Amino acid sequence: MARPPRFDSDLLLDAAVRLTAGGGPGAVTMAAVAKAVGAPSGSVYHRFAGRPALLAEVWLRTVERFQEGYFAVLDGADDPRRAASGAARYVVEWSREHPEEATLLLYGPADFGRADWSEEHRRRADAGNARVFATLASLADALGIPAGDRQGRDRVTLALIDLPLSVVRRHLRAGTPLPPHAEDLTEAGTTALLAPPARGIREVG
């Protein structure tokens, strides 16, 4: 039976996540990753063709792992408002459990050199983004928000993405732990944003 590789891709990407959390994407180099795990540089080049591939993989692996749980929550409830509040809580819960990965996601793909990524890496990133937008659109449909209601659709994005990210961003950047009430505050904000308009009040859109 063949021995598993000593320095596999996940081990190297875990090191890249730690380097990003400590010093930003600029800290992630082939040499720095090799040093972090005590591997020869050749082991890193064996797994990744070069730094652009390494940066693409650490960004995409982090995003895709987050999105897997996020979509599971959104798809796991029949009531769209309950699904939305659960997804907003998930952003905070995941960030609490994975602070280094959450810190990495404070950056964007451009910070990880997207312009130099391979076509396959860019395709994966675009597919993930398209799925997010499609899921939010489906949720808006389920909430009865017409496709032409731009304000209503923006409110869904605010409730499910912008609001929970704003809750965690300040603490992640300051290196302070999330307060124990962060999930409850996020859920309350999301619930308020997506509450049905009061009867007799015409919503301006």
N, C-alpha and C positions, 0 to 999 in steps of 0.2 A: 504494500500500500504506500502510495507516494506521500511524503511529508508535506504538510501545508506550508505555504511560503511564509518565511519569518516576517517579512515586511509586506503585508498585503495592502491593497488599495485603501481599505477602510482605516487601517492603522495610520497610513500616511495622511489621509483626509482628516482624521481626528486631530492630528498634529496641526494641520493647516487651519482648522477651526480655532484651536487654542492660540495660534499665532495671530490670527485675525482679531480675536477678542482682546488680545493684549496690545497689538500695535497696528491694527487696521490691515487692509489688503496689501499694502506695500510691504508688510513684514513677511508675506508669504512668498518665499523663493524656493527653488529646488534645493539649494544648499541649506537653507534654514530648516526645511522640513526634514531633510536627511539628518541634520544635527539633532533635531528635537527627538528623534526616535533612535538615534545611535546607528543609523544605517549608512552604508556607502552611497554616494550620490548616484551611482549607477543603478541602485535599487529604485530610486525615485524615477529616473529616466526610463527604466524598464516598464513602469506602470503608466507613466504619463509622457507623451511625446515632447513636452516642453512646458514652460511656465504658463502659457495661455491655456493649455489643456488642464493643468492642475487647478488654475483659478476657476475655469469653467466648471470643473467637476465638484469642487468644494462648494461653489455657489448653488449649483443645480441639485446636488445631493441634499443640502440643507433645505432648500425651498421645497423640493419634492417630498421630503419626509414630513415637513410641516403641513403641506397641502393634503397629504394622505389622511391625516387625522381631522383636518378642518373640513374636508369634504364628507368624511364619514359622519361627523356631527350634523352637518347640514342635511344629509340624506337620511339621517336616522330618526327624524321626528315627522309625524304627519302634519302637525300644525306649523305653518310657516313662521309665525312669531316665536314659537318655542324653539324651532330650529335656529332662528336668527340669534336669539338670546344665548342659546347653547354654544353657537359658533363664536360669538363675541367672548364668552367666558373662556372658551378653548384657547383663544389667542393669548390670554393672560396666563392661564394654567400652563400652557406649553412653554411660555417664556419663563415662568417660574421654575419649571423642571429642567429647562435647557437654556440657562442664561448665556452661555458662550455662543450657542447657535443663534439665539435671539439677538445678541449683540451683532453677530455677523449680518443678520438681515436688516440691521439699521442702514447698511450700505445698499447700493443698487448694483445691478449687473454691470453698469458702465465702470463702477469702481473696481470691478473684477476683470476689466479688460475685454468686455463683450465684443468690441470692434475687431479683436484679433482671434475670436473663437472660431472653431470650425463650423461649417454649415450644419452639421448634426447637432452640435451644442446649441446653436442659435435656434434650430428647429424645436428642440426640447423646451427651451425657454419660452418660445412663442406659443407652443402648445399648452404649457402650463398657464400662461397668462390668458389665453383664449378660454380655457376651461373656467378660470375664475370669473371672467366677465359673463360667460354663458350661465354660470350658476347663479350669479347675482341677478341676471335678467330673469331667470326662471323664478327666483324667489320673489322678485318684484311682481311678476305675473300672478303668482300665488297669493300675493297680498292685495291683488286687485288694482295695482298701479298701472295705468295705461302706458304703452310704449312711448307715447308722445309727451308724457308728463316728466319733463326733464328734472324739475325740482324734486319730484317724488323719487325718481330713480337715483338722483344724487344723494337723497336722504338714506337710501338703502346702503350705498357705498360708505357714507359717513358712519352709519350705525354698525356695519360689519367689519370695516377695515380701518378707517381713519380714527374712530373713537377708541377702539381697543389698543391700537398702536400708540396713540397719544398717552394712554394710561401707563404703558410699559416703557416708553422711550426715555422719559426723564430719569427714571430710576436706573435703567441700563446704562445710560451715558454717564451718570454720576457714580456708577458702581455700587449703588445702594440696593438692598433687597426690596422687593415689592411688598407693600404693606398687606396684612392679612385680609383687608377689606377690598382689595383691588378688583377681584372677580365680581363682588357684589355691586360695586360702583359701576363697573363696565356693563353688567347686565341691566342695571337700572337705567342707565343712559340709553342703551340700545332699545329697551322696551319702550321708553318714553318717545324716542324718535320714530318708532314704528307703530305707535298707538293709532287706532283709527281716529279720524277727525271727529270732534264732538258734533252731535246732531244739530242741525240748524246753522252750522258755521261752514261757510263755503271756503275751501282751501284755495289759495291763490297759487297758480302754477305757471 
